[in-house]
Amino acid sequence: MTARLWTTARLLALAVAFAPAAQAQTCAATAIKPYIKVGSTWTNSATATVVAGNTFSFGPQPTSGGSWAWSGCGTSGSAREQALTAKASCTATATYTNSCGAKSTQAFTLTVPGMRDLTSLQFSKLMGAGWNLGNTLEAIGGETAWGNPQANQALFNGLKAAGFKTVRIPVAWKQYADANDNISASWMSRVTQVVNDARNAGLVVMINIHWDGGWMVPKYANQAAVNARITKFWTQIANNFKTYDDNLLFAGTNEVMVEGDYGTPTVEYYTVQNSFNQTFVNAVRATGGNNLARHLIVQGFNTNIDHTVNFATVPADSASKRLMMEVHFYDPYNFSLNENSSIWQWGASATSAANTETWANEAYVDAQFQKLKTRFVDAGIPIILGEFGAIRRTEYSGAETYRTNWARYVARAAWTRGAVPVWWDAGSPNANHSMGLVDRNTGAQVHTGLISAIVNAAK
């Protein structure tokens, strides 16, 4: 054997001999010891309960020798200690990389009472079918001024028993406020009582600023004054309800438009309206408490689907994934709202061309809600179909079948594309050309077939 071959063979033998020792020296991960500080006290724990708005810190150990990375609960950056404000229940993960490159992780669980670890998209899937307390708390002249009785516990219990999971409560505020926009204590108390009745029945509740006299005009000349009023009103409303859990939602506006102009909004119109949405979000978040992460609902221009898709801007938000977008749907108008129209049939089952619109059929309904899904739901922003409905037409035999078919199809098309369908009920369920579903005094169902169609479509 030559010297060169001998040297090569010896090197190979040495490499084999030392291989087990090299493998035994692999880098071991470092165990993480979890610590959470609430107030001024550090606790060796990976779980904590903190009231919304209060501060806390994650501070795992070891304190030196490696690097940290974080995700969840608003954590960020590479600092070992993460000082945060409690907003909603959440889980954070700390990843520690030691000096030899081995990684270890530690999960931290934060519980904020009443505020679940649910994005708005996840929450919307729990809301089912909804119902509007229309023409009541938003009635100009008082709660009963538009012909409905006062809202009561029996009404909400009946809605829950019928299968509804959500109630939308339109509210007027300006008529109950002084010249400086201070809302009267008696009106705030009455709204609170109605909200409590609905929540006691086990319903998810949405409250808003409804038409309220039409002061929310989206023009540059009005923008500053309107935004100031939005801030003033929502600061008071949000403070009143700041301890309520996440089954109470706020919706900032309703059908913002310039009176009489139903066309495509100008740049001025939708720019100003988008500013109203941002002002609402800012005002609510600034009140703290559970409002730091409450699910908030903003609207597209005049709640029109096409205008919403084309012109709505999703507001910036200090909370993560806690916004919803609202639209309304009453197409085709001659079928759903125009009591003087002879259009009383709808959809593929229609038998009379003279009594059926040539548009707004099943394919149209599907396409409209698909637009919303693509634009918003697929980006994590669910839709509230805050109003939809069609009037009774007792003058036409068989009309109720078409109304039920329309309601079922719209509710299902919405629900399956990430929208929560909420029927518009203005009362008077036994009157012709009404949309009422229940007896407002007792909560008893009046139109059981229609109610079942709506409720079952959102399952």
ABEGO torsion letter per residue (X at the ends): XBAAAAAAAAAAAAAAAAAAAAAAABBBBBBBBBBBBBEABBBBBABBBBBBGBBBBBBBOBABGBBBBBBEGGBBEABABBBBBBABBBBBBBBBBBAAGBBBBBBBBBBBBGBBBBBAAAAAAAAEBBBBBBGBAABBGEAAAAGBBBBBAAAAAAAAAAGBABBBBBBBAAAABBAAGBBBAAAAAAAAAAAAAAAAAGBBBBBBBBAGGGABBBBAAAAAAAAAAAAAAAAAAAAAAAABBAABBBBABBGBBBBGBABBBBAAAAAAAAAAAAAAAAAAAAAEEAAAABBBBBBBBGGBAAAAAAABBBBBBABBGABBBBBBBAOBAAAAABAABABABBEAABABAAABBABGBAAAAAAAAAAAAAAAAAAGBBBBBABBEBBBBAABBGAAAAAAAAAAAAAAAAAAAGBBBBBBBAEGAABBGBABABBAAAGBBABAAAAAAAAAABX
